Amino acid sequence: MHTATAAAFRGYRVMVPVDGVSATSPYAEQYTAWHMLNSPGTKDRATLTKVSLIRIE
């Protein structure tokens, strides 16, 4: 979460694969997804996705 937030603050668009997020509880994983979509610094710069949907071209 902090690395993605720092990248968003620096102007990058951030892709967050939710199936690649790990935490000690499901609540923490859900909060991370919520935070990326709702935090003032990341809400317009973050996209939630799945690892299988990311393609490098």
KETOR-746761 format. One record per atom (N, C-alpha, C): x, y, z. Coordinates in steps of 0.2 Angstrom, whole numbers, plus 5000, padded with zeros to 4 digits. Atoms other than C-alpha are relative to their C-alpha. Example, Ala and Ser with C-alpha at 12.3 -4.5 7.8 and 13.67 -1.06 7.14 Angstrom:
! residues 2
500449945000;506249785039;500450065000;499649944999;506849955036;499650055003;
//
This chain:
! residues 57
500449945000;500050005000;500450065000;499649945000;501450125004;500450024994;499649995006;502450094989;499550034994;500449985005;500950114978;499850075001;500149934998;500450274987;500550054998;499449965002;502150344985;500150014993;499949995008;502150314966;499450044998;500549965002;500450394965;500150075001;499849944998;501050544974;500550034995;499549985005;502450554961;499750014993;500349995006;501250564947;499949934996;500150075003;501250374942;499349985000;500650034999;499650284938;500249935002;499850064996;499650134949;499449944999;500450065001;498949954945;500149965006;500050044994;498549854961;499649944999;500350065001;498249674958;499849975007;500250024993;497149624973;500149935002;499850074999;497549444971;500749995002;499350004998;499349494975;500150045006;500049964993;498949594991;500049945005;500150054995;499349495006;500050045007;500049974993;499049535025;499849945004;500150054995;498749445041;499349995001;500750014999;496849465040;499650024993;500449975006;495549485026;499850075001;500249934999;495049645034;500650054997;499549955002;496749725031;500150004992;500050005008;496749665012;499450044998;500549965002;495049745010;500150075001;499949934999;495549905018;500550034995;499549985005;497049915007;499750024993;500349985006;495949904992;499550065000;500449944999;494750034999;500450065000;499649945000;496150145003;500350034994;499849985006;496850144986;499550034996;500649975004;495150194978;499750065004;500449944997;494650324991;500550055004;499549954997;496250404998;500150064996;499949945004;496450584992;500650004996;499450005004;498250544986;500049954994;500050065005;497750384976;499449994996;500650025002;495950384972;499950024992;500149995007;496150464954;500649974996;499450025003;497850374951;500049925000;500050074999;497450194956;499549964997;500550055003;496650044947;500149945003;499950074997;496249884955;499949954994;500050055006;496449724944;500249945003;499850074998;496949544945;500749994996;499350015003;498749484941;499949974993;500150035006;498049384926;499750054995;500249955005;497349534918;500550064998;499449955001;499049634918;500449974994;499650025006;499949624901;500550054999;499449955002;501649704897;500150004993;499950005008;501749754879;500650044998;
//
